[in-house]
Amino acid sequence: MPRGPRGDTRPDRDIGQTLHVRLPKTVTPLKIQKLVYCLHGWHLATRDSPVVGELFEAWPYGPVLSSIYHEFKKNGKNSIEEYAREIDP
């Protein structure tokens, strides 16, 4: 597994990017947030290590990683049409 900024995790945008590539083209920013949260919880439960190095924030519609939010917020409620930029958080 590639190492992230905290040594044992992937960069958060990389996870959002991977989900975007592997899922149907109807994935919205909200759906990406929920999937990353579920993936993170599953990985913590089964491997005892985090998938993301950023802390989730409690927002009205569920947990949010701000790096993924800011990367895809231009899509609003629409499907994500382009890949995430590669930015070192």
N, C-alpha and C positions, 0 to 999 in steps of 0.2 A: 504494500500500500504506500503511495507517495506520502512524503512527510510534509506537513503544513507548518505554519509559523510557530506552533507550540510543540513541535517535535513529533507528535503522534497522531496528528489529525490532518485531514485534507483541507485545502483552502475552501471556504464555504461557497464561493462562486463556482468552483470546479464541480462540486456536488450538484448544484443547481443546473449547471451546464450538462452534466451527464444525464440527469433526469430528462432535460429538455430534448436531448438527442434520441434517447431510447423510448420515449413515450409518444403517443399520438400527437399530432400537430394542434390539438385542441387544448393544450395545457396553458392555464392562466397563471399569472404570478401568485395568486392565492393558493392554487392547487400545488404549485412548486413548494411554497412555504409549508403546507400541511404534509406533503410527502417527505420533505427533509426532516421535519419534526418526528414523524413516525420512524423513519430510517435511523435517526439519531437515538431514539428511545429503544428500538430493537437492538441496535449495536451495543448500547450500554448494558442492556439486559443479557445479551448472549455472549459478548466479548469483554465486558467490563472495561470498555474504553470508549471515549467519545468519538463521534465521526466528525464533528465540527469543533473548531476552537473558539468560536464566538458564543456568547451567551444569548439565549432566546429572550425576547422581550414580550411581555403580555400586552397584546393589542385587542381591540374589541372583537375582531373576527378570529382570534386565535394567536398562537405563538408566531413570532416573526424574527428572522435574522435580518438586521438592518442592511448588511452588505447585499443580500439577495434582493431585498425590497428596493434599494436605491438602483440596483442594476436593471431591474425589470419594471420599475414604476411607470415608465413612459407608455407601457402597454395598457395600463388601467385594468379594466375588466376583460379586455380582449385577449385572445390567444397570443402567446409569445411568438414573434415572427423571426427573430434573429438571435444569434448566439451571444453569450455574455462576452464582454471584453475581458482580456487577461490583465488584471490589475493586482499587484501585490498589496494585500490589505494592510 
